Amino acid sequence: MNKSELINSLSEETNFSKKDVAKVLASFTKIIERTLRKGEKVSLTGFGTYWISKRPARIGINPATKERISLPAVNVPRFKPGKHLKEEVRSL
């Protein structure tokens, strides 16, 4: 499912206009990004938790040239599904 399909589904489910649903979805993602940027977690009970994890600097290998390269430390977004989401997916 892509973004436009999600907007269509939410619009049908809630009877809100697609334009309103698109605004809410955009705000939702901005709020999550802003909260993660502050270093805080976002927990949606039953659905899951988003947080930032620090990946340390490391030595990698360029696959084309086999040359060793230094990769800097980076922050990466993480997601852990909640109990309800896990149960829904397992029952498939």
C-alpha positions as CSV (number, residue, x, y, z in Angstrom):
1,M,0.0,0.0,0.0
2,N,1.4,3.4,-0.9
3,K,0.5,6.8,0.4
4,S,-2.3,7.6,-2.0
5,E,-3.9,4.2,-1.3
6,L,-3.6,4.8,2.4
7,I,-5.3,8.2,2.0
8,N,-8.1,6.6,-0.1
9,S,-8.6,3.8,2.5
10,L,-8.7,6.3,5.4
11,S,-11.1,8.5,3.6
12,E,-13.5,5.6,2.9
13,E,-13.2,4.4,6.5
14,T,-13.7,7.7,8.2
15,N,-15.9,9.6,5.7
16,F,-13.5,12.5,5.8
17,S,-12.4,14.1,2.5
18,K,-9.2,12.9,0.9
19,K,-7.8,16.4,1.3
20,D,-8.4,16.4,5.1
21,V,-7.0,12.9,5.5
22,A,-3.9,13.9,3.5
23,K,-3.4,16.9,5.9
24,V,-3.7,14.7,9.0
25,L,-1.3,12.1,7.6
26,A,1.2,14.8,6.7
27,S,0.9,16.3,10.2
28,F,1.2,12.9,11.8
29,T,4.5,12.1,10.0
30,K,5.9,15.6,10.8
31,I,5.1,15.2,14.5
32,I,6.8,11.8,14.6
33,E,9.9,13.2,12.8
34,R,10.1,16.2,15.1
35,T,9.7,14.1,18.2
36,L,12.4,11.6,17.1
37,R,14.7,14.6,16.2
38,K,14.4,15.7,19.8
39,G,15.6,12.2,20.9
40,E,12.2,11.2,22.3
41,K,10.2,8.0,21.7
42,V,6.7,7.8,20.1
43,S,4.6,5.1,21.5
44,L,1.2,4.1,20.0
45,T,-0.3,1.5,22.4
46,G,-1.0,-1.7,20.6
47,F,0.6,-0.5,17.4
48,G,4.2,0.0,18.3
49,T,7.0,2.3,19.3
50,Y,9.4,4.5,17.2
51,W,12.8,5.6,18.5
52,I,16.2,6.7,17.4
53,S,19.1,4.3,17.6
54,K,22.8,5.3,17.3
55,R,24.9,3.2,14.9
56,P,28.6,3.6,15.8
57,A,31.3,4.4,13.3
58,R,32.7,1.4,11.6
59,I,35.0,0.2,8.7
60,G,33.1,-1.0,5.6
61,I,34.1,-2.3,2.2
62,N,33.3,-0.7,-1.1
63,P,31.8,-3.7,-3.0
64,A,32.9,-2.4,-6.4
65,T,36.6,-1.8,-5.6
66,K,37.0,-4.0,-2.4
67,E,38.6,-0.9,-0.8
68,R,38.1,-0.4,2.9
69,I,36.2,2.8,3.8
70,S,35.4,4.5,7.1
71,L,31.7,4.9,7.7
72,P,30.7,7.6,10.2
73,A,28.4,7.1,13.2
74,V,24.7,7.8,12.3
75,N,21.4,8.0,13.9
76,V,18.8,5.6,12.5
77,P,15.0,5.4,13.1
78,R,13.7,2.2,14.6
79,F,10.3,0.6,15.1
80,K,9.1,-2.2,17.4
81,P,5.6,-3.5,16.7
82,G,3.2,-3.6,19.6
83,K,1.5,-6.7,20.9
84,H,-1.8,-6.2,19.1
85,L,0.0,-5.6,15.7
86,K,2.1,-8.7,16.2
87,E,-1.0,-10.8,17.0
88,E,-2.9,-9.5,13.9
89,V,0.0,-10.3,11.6
90,R,0.7,-13.7,13.1
91,S,-2.8,-14.9,12.5
92,L,-2.5,-14.6,8.7
